[in-house]
Amino acid sequence: MDIDICDILGIKYPIIQGAMAWVATAELSSAVSNAGGLGILSPVTTKGLVKEIKIMKGLTKKPFGVNIPIMNPNSDEIVKIVIEEGIPIVTTSVGDPNRFTSIFKKEGIKVIHVVTNIKHAKRAEDAGVDAVVAMGVEAGGHIGKEEITTSVLVQNIVNNVKIPVIAAGGIVNSNNFSSVLALGAEGVQCGTRFIATEECIAHDNYKRAIINAESDSTEVIARGIFPARVIKNGFYEWFEALTREEKVDKSLFDINFARSAILDGDIKNGAIWAGQNVGMIKKVIKVKDVIKEMMNR
C-alpha cells in the first residue's frame, strides 16, 4: 500500500489507535501495533506512563507512540519520559503545537497533532509536525468547539495543508475508512471501535453499553466550554441539568467521571465516552479483526 503516512511512521496499515484515557494501555496499544497499525499509549492510566511503556516494550517490537495533551499540567514531565524512553512517535493535542514540536524534532521523534479546524491545522504545519489528525464532531470524548463533521473537516484541511491528514471521528469500519480516503485522508484514527475489543481493559459494562447503543444514543455535553461526546445516561442527564458555571467547573475534571464508567463499570453515573457511529458496533472482537475488517475494502 503506497501511503505516505505508513512510510513516515513505519507501520503496515494507516490505522492509528486513539489515546483514550484509562484504556489506551499496553494491552490494547501493543495489540494494535502487532496487527500492523499504530498503538498509542495514554499518559492517563492506573499504572502510570513509565510502567506502561516498559510493559509495551515487552509486548511488541513494532512502532508505537505516546499521547501528550499539551495543556496537561504534567506535560513537561511526559515529554521528558518520552525522550528518555526513546519513543519514536508522539501525538499531541489540546494546546499550541509550537510548545514541544521543535524539541521532538531535534530528537528525531515524529509528531502528529490533533486539530478540529483549518486554522489549527495550518498552525501545526507551520510548527513542523509530520501530520495532523482532523477530528470531527462525531468523535467520542473531547471534541472541538466548532463541531465540524469529519467529512467536511477532512476535505477542507486536505485542501489547505501539504502534510498528511489523518481522519478521526465516527470511523468504525471499512466503509468509513474508504470514505475518508476518498476525501484525501491518508489514514484514520479510531477510538470507540478499539474499546469494544477483547484486548481493551475497559469494564464489560462499558463494552456492553457500546454494543447496545444505537445511532441516536450519543450527545455532546459542555458545549461552548470543553465539549465531549457521551452515550446518554444518568450522568448525561445530571450534567445537562447543571448551571453553566457548574458545567465550567465539572467539565475540567470529567476525566474522573469517565474512569468510574470505563474501569469500574458504573455506566449509570459515569461518563460513557463514545463516538457517534457507536450504533454500528455490535460485537466485541479481537483488535486484529478490527484492523482486518477495516482494510477489507
C-alpha positions in Angstrom: 0.0 0.0 0.0 1.6 3.2 -1.2 0.5 5.6 1.5 3.0 8.2 2.8 1.8 8.0 6.4 2.8 4.4 6.6 6.3 5.2 5.5 6.6 8.1 7.9 5.5 6.0 10.9 7.0 2.7 9.9 3.7 0.8 10.0 1.9 -1.6 7.7 -1.6 -0.1 7.8 -2.7 3.5 8.1 -4.7 2.9 11.2 -3.9 4.8 14.4 -5.5 3.9 17.8 -6.8 6.9 19.7 -5.2 7.6 23.1 -8.3 7.1 25.2 -7.7 7.9 28.9 -7.6 4.9 31.2 -7.8 2.3 28.5 -5.1 3.2 26.0 -2.8 0.9 27.9 0.0 -1.5 26.8 -2.5 -4.4 26.4 -4.6 -2.6 23.8 -1.8 -0.5 22.2 0.6 -3.4 21.7 -2.3 -5.4 20.0 -2.8 -2.6 17.6 0.9 -2.2 16.8 1.3 -6.0 16.4 -1.6 -6.1 14.0 0.0 -3.5 11.7 -1.4 -0.3 13.0 0.0 2.3 15.4 -0.8 1.8 19.1 -0.8 5.0 21.2 -0.3 4.9 25.0 -2.3 7.4 27.1 -0.4 9.2 29.9 -3.6 8.7 32.0 -3.6 5.1 33.2 -3.8 3.4 36.6 -0.2 2.1 36.2 1.4 5.3 35.1 3.2 6.1 31.8 6.6 4.7 32.7 5.2 1.4 33.7 3.0 1.2 30.6 6.0 1.9 28.3 8.0 -0.8 29.9 5.2 -3.3 29.5 4.6 -2.2 26.0 8.3 -2.8 25.0 7.9 -6.3 26.3 4.8 -6.9 24.2 5.8 -5.5 20.9 8.8 -4.7 18.8 6.7 -2.7 16.3 6.4 1.2 16.3 4.2 2.8 18.9 3.6 6.2 20.3 2.6 8.3 23.4 -0.1 10.9 23.5 0.7 14.3 25.1 -2.1 16.7 26.0 -0.2 19.9 25.7 -2.2 21.8 28.3 -1.9 18.9 30.8 -0.1 20.2 34.0 2.3 17.3 33.7 3.1 17.7 30.0 6.7 18.7 30.6 7.2 15.5 32.6 5.6 13.4 29.9 7.9 15.0 27.3 10.9 14.1 29.4 9.7 10.5 29.7 9.1 10.2 26.0 12.7 11.3 25.2 14.3 9.2 27.9 12.4 6.1 26.8 13.3 6.6 23.2 9.6 6.7 22.0 9.7 7.2 18.2 6.2 8.9 17.7 4.0 11.2 19.7 0.5 12.5 19.2 -0.1 15.9 20.7 -3.4 17.6 21.4 -5.2 20.3 23.3 -2.7 23.1 23.0 -0.2 25.0 20.9 1.9 22.6 18.8 4.8 25.2 18.9 5.4 24.4 22.6 7.0 21.0 22.1 7.3 20.2 18.3 10.8 21.6 17.9 12.1 19.6 20.9 10.7 16.4 19.5 12.1 17.1 16.0 15.6 17.6 17.4 15.3 14.1 19.0 14.1 12.6 15.7 10.6 11.9 17.1 7.7 12.0 14.7 4.9 14.4 15.7 1.2 14.1 14.9 -1.1 16.9 16.1 -4.8 16.6 16.6 -6.8 19.5 15.2 -10.5 20.4 14.9 -10.3 23.3 12.4 -8.3 24.7 9.4 -6.6 27.4 11.5 -5.1 24.9 13.9 -4.1 22.6 11.1 -2.1 25.4 9.4 -0.5 26.3 12.8 0.5 22.7 13.3 2.0 22.5 9.8 4.0 25.8 10.4 5.2 24.3 13.7 6.8 21.4 11.8 4.6 18.5 12.7 4.7 15.4 10.4 1.0 15.0 10.1 -2.3 16.2 11.6 -5.4 14.3 12.8 -8.5 16.0 11.6 -11.0 15.1 14.3 -14.7 15.7 13.5 -17.6 16.2 15.8 -18.6 12.5 15.5 -15.7 11.5 17.7 -16.1 10.2 21.2 -14.7 12.0 24.2 -13.5 15.6 23.9 -14.2 17.3 20.6 -13.7 20.7 19.1 -15.9 23.6 20.0 -16.6 24.2 16.2 -18.4 20.8 15.9 -17.4 20.4 12.3 -18.3 17.0 10.8 -15.5 14.7 9.8 -16.3 14.7 6.1 -16.3 18.5 5.9 -13.3 18.9 8.1 -11.1 16.4 6.4 -11.6 17.7 2.9 -11.1 21.3 3.9 -7.9 20.5 5.8 -6.5 18.4 3.0 -7.1 21.4 0.7 -5.2 23.7 3.0 -2.1 21.8 4.1 0.7 19.9 2.4 1.4 17.4 5.2 -0.6 14.1 5.6 -4.0 14.3 7.1 -5.4 11.5 9.2 -9.2 11.4 9.7 -10.9 10.8 13.0 -14.5 10.9 14.3 -17.1 8.2 13.6 -14.8 5.7 11.9 -15.5 2.1 12.9 -15.5 0.0 9.7 -14.2 -0.3 6.1 -16.9 1.9 4.6 -16.0 4.8 6.9 -12.3 4.1 6.1 -12.9 4.2 2.4 -15.0 7.4 2.5 -12.3 9.5 4.2 -9.6 8.2 1.9 -11.8 9.4 -1.0 -11.7 12.8 0.7 -7.9 12.9 0.7 -7.0 11.5 4.1 -4.0 9.2 4.2 -5.2 7.2 7.2 -7.6 7.1 10.1 -7.6 7.3 13.9 -10.1 5.2 15.8 -11.1 5.2 19.4 -14.5 3.7 20.2 -14.1 0.7 17.9 -10.9 -0.3 19.8 -12.6 0.0 23.2 -15.1 -2.8 22.1 -12.2 -5.3 21.7 -11.1 -8.3 23.7 -7.7 -6.7 24.4 -9.1 -3.5 25.9 -9.2 -3.4 29.7 -12.5 -1.4 29.7 -15.1 -2.9 32.0 -17.6 -5.3 30.4 -20.4 -3.0 31.3 -18.8 -0.2 29.3 -18.3 -2.5 26.3 -21.9 -3.7 26.5 -23.1 0.0 26.6 -21.2 0.5 23.3 -22.6 -2.6 21.5 -26.1 -1.9 22.8 -26.1 1.7 21.7 -27.9 3.0 18.6 -27.1 5.8 16.2 -29.0 8.3 18.3 -27.6 7.2 21.6 -24.8 9.8 21.9 -24.9 13.5 22.7 -22.4 16.4 23.2 -22.1 17.8 26.7 -20.4 21.0 27.9 -21.0 22.8 24.5 -19.1 26.1 24.4 -16.9 25.0 27.4 -15.0 21.8 26.9 -17.4 19.7 24.7 -17.3 15.9 24.9 -19.5 13.2 23.2 -21.0 10.7 25.5 -23.7 8.0 25.5 -26.8 9.4 27.1 -27.3 8.0 30.7 -27.8 9.2 34.2 -24.5 11.1 34.1 -25.6 12.9 30.9 -28.9 13.9 32.5 -27.2 15.1 35.7 -24.6 17.1 33.8 -27.1 18.8 31.5 -29.1 20.0 34.4 -26.2 21.9 35.9 -25.8 25.7 35.5 -23.2 26.9 33.1 -21.0 27.9 36.0 -21.2 24.4 37.4 -20.5 22.9 34.0 -17.4 25.0 33.7 -16.2 23.6 37.0 -17.1 20.0 36.3 -16.0 19.7 32.7 -12.4 20.4 33.6 -12.4 17.2 35.7 -14.8 14.9 34.0 -11.9 12.5 33.1 -12.6 11.0 36.6 -16.3 10.5 35.7 -15.1 8.6 32.7 -12.9 6.4 34.9 -15.9 5.4 37.1 -17.7 4.1 34.0 -14.8 2.7 31.9 -12.9 1.0 34.6 -15.4 0.4 37.4 -18.4 -0.3 35.2 -20.7 2.4 36.7 -22.5 3.2 33.4 -25.3 5.0 35.2 -23.3 7.7 37.0 -20.1 7.7 34.9 -19.4 9.4 31.6 -19.6 6.9 28.8 -17.4 8.5 26.1 -18.2 7.1 22.7 -18.3 8.2 19.1 -21.5 8.8 17.1 -21.1 5.7 14.9 -21.4 3.6 18.1 -24.6 2.1 16.7 -22.6 0.3 14.1 -20.5 -1.6 16.6 -22.4 -4.8 17.5 -19.7 -7.2 18.7 -16.6 -7.3 21.0 -13.9 -8.8 18.8 -10.1 -9.0 18.7 -8.0 -6.0 17.6 -6.6 -7.8 14.7 -10.1 -8.5 13.4 -11.0 -4.8 13.7 -8.0 -3.9 11.5 -8.6 -6.8 9.1 -12.2 -5.7 8.5 -11.3 -2.1 8.1 -8.7 -2.9 5.5 -11.1 -5.2 3.6 -12.2 -2.6 1.1 
